[in-house]
Amino acid sequence: MHHLVPKASNVAGAAHHPVPVPPKAPGGVLSSLACPRSGVSCPALAALFGSLAPSGDEAQAWVQSLAPCGHCRVAFESGRDALRHLRLGQREREVLLAASAGGVFVVTEPGMSRSLSAARRRAALSLGKAGLVAPVAMPKGEGPPGVLRPARATVALTELGRYVMAAYGRFLKEGKPVRWTRPSRRIALPGRDPSLLRDEAMARTHSALRDTLDELKGVLIAAIARPQKNPDLLDSVTRHLEHKATLLRAVLEPARIDAGAALKSSA
């Protein structure tokens, strides 16, 4: 008897609607500082960028990209709540159970039928949209020396996926429908209070500044080696990167000064 494999759109689509980002968040909160899940000001971003009031679509996008959502309990709560109407088919369960047991799951294998390969890919895509798995590098095999294994799609559980397996894995192992309102009580939801994530946001800001300066350096070196036929384009690109670097440094410089003052006072 053939098992019906639900299409990806029927598995996760209904539970995951795109979250619109309004120009202004409720209560007059700047959209660049607003949490995309709750709509209120993100304490981690507000602590760094609140006094700057970044405006413009580009600046707001830069700031939003620095939000430490991967460590935030609010983001995990939102991800868990979005699963309430998620239905897991046979293939989705196989992916989750195998990834939980082995650390990674190779979506397709040599000799696999086309129908099974397509079903597994749909399942992995569905679980990826739900935030339960993410693509990872394929582990190195133990084949003959000098023989490269063909690149294949490989996924692993995200932190939300690991929580789901810990809190709801009993339903999957028993082949029962998952009752999303009944997580295991002894399993704590991952993530920290956003008010405690300033250092994570600061680290992301440091990384973004380094990447921006490296990009600007690359543009200038390329322009010197091969003069641009369109000076206006070069001017536009460099101004864009300088603007971004200025915004990031405006956050990092006061933090460095405050840290130095704190060290002097403690000496």
Phi, psi and omega per residue, in radians:
M1 nan 2.296 -3.095
H2 -1.501 2.391 3.076
H3 -1.495 2.417 3.092
L4 -1.327 2.258 3.128
V5 -1.801 1.971 -3.126
P6 -1.164 2.496 3.089
K7 -1.207 2.716 -3.101
A8 -1.007 -0.677 -3.100
S9 -1.148 -0.476 3.134
N10 -1.506 -0.244 -3.081
V11 -1.569 -0.882 -3.023
A12 -2.057 -0.211 -3.035
G13 -1.077 -0.753 -3.068
A14 -1.191 -0.430 -3.060
A15 -1.602 -0.152 -3.033
H16 -2.324 1.606 3.076
H17 -1.646 2.560 3.090
P18 -1.082 2.432 -3.114
V19 -1.606 1.994 3.137
P20 -1.203 2.517 3.100
V21 -1.864 1.865 -3.098
P22 -1.261 2.713 3.103
P23 -1.018 -0.662 3.097
K24 -2.245 2.297 3.111
A25 -1.354 2.813 3.135
P26 -0.970 2.513 3.102
G27 1.366 0.278 3.116
G28 1.330 0.276 3.123
V29 -1.264 2.356 3.084
L30 -1.050 2.363 -3.118
S31 -1.103 -0.490 3.126
S32 -1.202 -0.390 -3.129
L33 -1.833 -0.051 -3.042
A34 -1.426 2.440 3.047
C35 -1.231 2.230 -3.131
P36 -1.177 -0.274 3.129
R37 -1.563 -0.818 -3.038
S38 -1.774 -0.372 -3.115
G39 1.481 -0.197 3.123
V40 -1.552 2.916 -3.106
S41 -1.142 2.309 3.091
C42 -1.301 2.076 -3.108
P43 -1.026 -0.632 -3.115
A44 -1.153 -0.742 3.127
L45 -1.286 -0.696 -3.120
A46 -1.097 -0.625 3.133
A47 -1.107 -0.509 -3.098
L48 -1.702 -0.744 -2.973
F49 -1.955 -0.016 -3.055
G50 -1.028 -0.681 -3.104
S51 -1.339 -0.283 -3.108
L52 -1.530 -0.448 -3.119
A53 0.829 1.051 -3.105
P54 -1.059 2.346 3.137
S55 -2.218 2.917 -3.076
G56 1.603 2.547 -3.056
D57 -1.055 -0.744 -3.099
E58 -1.145 -0.831 -3.119
A59 -1.092 -0.696 3.126
Q60 -1.143 -0.664 3.109
A61 -1.159 -0.684 3.105
W62 -1.058 -0.833 -3.095
V63 -1.120 -0.765 3.140
Q64 -1.053 -0.605 -3.130
S65 -1.211 -0.251 -3.130
L66 -1.625 -0.053 -3.137
A67 -1.129 2.335 -3.100
P68 -1.454 0.920 -3.064
C69 -1.080 -0.512 -3.121
G70 -1.158 -0.234 3.123
H71 -1.973 -0.008 -2.932
C72 -1.620 2.311 3.134
R73 -1.161 -0.586 3.126
V74 -1.067 -0.711 3.121
A75 -1.146 -0.702 3.126
F76 -1.192 -0.668 3.095
E77 -1.098 -0.720 3.112
S78 -1.113 -0.758 3.112
G79 -1.101 -0.704 3.120
R80 -1.173 -0.759 -3.117
D81 -1.120 -0.539 -3.136
A82 -1.235 -0.209 -3.117
L83 -1.505 -0.067 -2.964
R84 -1.043 -0.527 -3.141
H85 -1.931 0.269 3.141
L86 -1.368 2.260 3.087
R87 -1.903 2.252 -3.131
L88 -1.772 2.116 3.078
G89 -1.462 -3.086 -3.096
Q90 -1.027 -0.802 -3.074
R91 -1.222 -0.658 3.095
E92 -1.076 -0.701 3.110
R93 -1.140 -0.712 3.116
E94 -1.058 -0.761 -3.132
V95 -1.098 -0.817 -3.103
L96 -1.126 -0.790 -3.117
L97 -1.150 -0.742 -3.134
A98 -1.189 -0.732 3.125
A99 -1.152 -0.612 3.110
S100 -1.195 -0.672 -3.103
A101 -1.360 -0.677 -3.023
G102 -1.852 -0.083 -3.116
G103 1.556 -0.713 3.071
V104 -2.376 2.832 3.110
F105 -2.354 2.124 3.077
V106 -1.498 2.051 -2.980
V107 -1.154 -0.749 -3.134
T108 -2.176 2.601 -3.138
E109 -2.234 2.737 3.096
P110 -1.033 2.430 3.115
G111 1.445 -0.017 -3.133
M112 -1.268 2.479 3.124
S113 -1.145 2.706 -3.115
R114 -1.114 -0.668 -3.122
S115 -1.160 -0.729 3.121
L116 -1.177 -0.707 3.110
S117 -1.047 -0.789 3.140
A118 -1.135 -0.693 3.139
A119 -1.125 -0.715 3.129
R120 -1.170 -0.690 3.126
R121 -1.126 -0.725 3.099
R122 -1.088 -0.712 -3.131
A123 -1.124 -0.783 3.135
A124 -1.127 -0.676 3.112
L125 -1.125 -0.752 3.123
S126 -1.063 -0.815 -3.131
L127 -1.177 -0.559 3.074
G128 -1.148 -0.717 3.103
K129 -1.130 -0.554 3.122
A130 -1.384 -0.125 3.120
G131 1.431 0.311 -3.075
L132 -1.689 -0.457 3.075
V133 -2.325 2.820 3.106
A134 -2.532 2.609 3.110
P135 -1.100 2.492 3.080
V136 -2.400 2.894 3.100
A137 -1.197 2.504 -3.139
M138 -1.228 2.290 -3.141
P139 -1.123 2.597 -3.138
K140 -1.202 2.386 -3.136
G141 -1.576 3.112 3.141
E142 -1.942 0.626 -3.116
G143 -1.314 -3.045 -3.133
P144 -1.058 2.539 3.135
P145 -1.015 2.380 3.088
G146 1.446 -0.068 3.141
V147 -1.768 2.060 -3.110
L148 -1.507 2.368 3.048
R149 -1.321 2.494 3.108
P150 -1.119 2.487 3.123
A151 -1.150 2.289 3.132
R152 -2.355 2.696 3.131
A153 -1.176 2.226 -3.129
T154 -2.316 2.370 -3.129
V155 -2.242 2.791 3.064
A156 -2.441 2.790 3.119
L157 -1.166 2.431 2.962
T158 -1.402 3.107 3.106
E159 -1.119 -0.657 3.060
L160 -1.131 -0.670 3.102
G161 -1.109 -0.685 3.105
R162 -1.153 -0.662 3.071
Y163 -1.101 -0.753 -3.138
V164 -1.063 -0.739 3.138
M165 -1.177 -0.597 3.120
A166 -1.295 -0.670 -3.045
A167 -1.557 -0.465 -3.064
Y168 -2.221 0.062 -3.055
G169 -1.015 -0.479 -3.131
R170 -1.081 -0.582 3.122
F171 -1.203 -0.709 -3.124
L172 -1.181 -0.763 -3.107
K173 -1.145 -0.541 -3.137
E174 -1.571 -0.020 3.129
G175 1.218 0.457 -3.110
K176 -1.776 2.767 3.038
P177 -1.058 2.435 -3.123
V178 -1.344 2.203 3.088
R179 -1.721 1.666 -3.013
W180 -1.149 -0.312 3.120
T181 -1.494 0.026 -3.099
R182 -2.217 1.138 3.063
P183 -1.257 2.759 3.069
S184 -1.109 2.254 -3.026
R185 -1.200 -0.450 -3.081
R186 -1.434 -0.059 -3.126
I187 -1.726 2.056 -3.131
A188 -1.470 2.487 3.084
L189 -1.198 2.327 -3.131
P190 -1.221 2.944 3.094
G191 1.819 2.796 3.140
R192 -2.116 2.869 3.093
D193 -1.063 2.338 -3.084
P194 -1.061 -0.428 3.130
S195 -1.197 -0.237 -3.122
L196 -1.776 0.170 -3.008
L197 -1.884 0.361 3.141
R198 -1.067 -0.738 -3.103
D199 -1.121 -0.643 3.101
E200 -1.125 -0.740 3.105
A201 -1.140 -0.636 3.110
M202 -1.130 -0.748 3.131
A203 -1.078 -0.704 3.111
R204 -1.155 -0.599 3.112
T205 -1.181 -0.737 3.067
H206 -1.001 -0.829 -3.121
S207 -1.095 -0.717 -3.136
A208 -1.139 -0.654 3.121
L209 -1.156 -0.763 3.116
R210 -1.051 -0.783 -3.138
D211 -1.108 -0.696 -3.127
T212 -1.160 -0.758 3.125
L213 -1.154 -0.660 3.077
D214 -1.113 -0.706 3.124
E215 -1.139 -0.753 3.108
L216 -1.090 -0.736 3.100
K217 -1.055 -0.762 3.135
G218 -1.087 -0.691 3.127
V219 -1.120 -0.771 -3.111
L220 -1.173 -0.717 3.118
I221 -1.101 -0.736 3.118
A222 -1.121 -0.641 -3.136
A223 -1.196 -0.594 3.120
I224 -1.259 -0.724 -3.109
A225 -1.224 -0.607 -3.111
R226 -2.478 1.650 -3.069
P227 -0.911 2.411 -3.123
Q228 -1.296 2.432 3.085
K229 -1.332 -0.354 -3.113
N230 -2.081 1.579 -3.125
P231 -1.037 -0.560 -3.125
D232 -1.123 -0.639 3.115
L233 -1.160 -0.755 3.103
L234 -1.085 -0.731 3.124
D235 -1.089 -0.719 -3.138
S236 -1.129 -0.763 -3.126
V237 -1.132 -0.817 -3.110
T238 -1.162 -0.661 3.097
R239 -1.116 -0.693 3.107
H240 -1.042 -0.823 -3.114
L241 -1.234 -0.647 3.108
E242 -1.130 -0.704 3.112
H243 -1.072 -0.777 3.132
K244 -1.129 -0.790 -3.141
A245 -1.097 -0.673 3.128
T246 -1.096 -0.740 3.125
L247 -1.110 -0.765 -3.122
L248 -1.184 -0.708 3.136
R249 -1.188 -0.547 3.109
A250 -1.076 -0.480 3.085
V251 -1.434 -0.743 -3.008
L252 -1.349 -0.604 -3.097
E253 -1.100 -0.866 3.088
P254 -1.042 -0.633 3.134
A255 -1.135 -0.668 3.127
R256 -1.188 -0.702 3.134
I257 -1.141 -0.755 3.129
D258 -1.098 -0.681 3.133
A259 -1.159 -0.687 3.115
G260 -1.155 -0.699 3.105
A261 -1.115 -0.666 3.123
A262 -1.144 -0.660 3.113
L263 -1.169 -0.701 3.141
K264 -1.136 -0.714 -3.111
S265 -1.192 -0.488 -3.129
S266 -1.498 -0.236 -3.100
A267 -1.324 nan nan
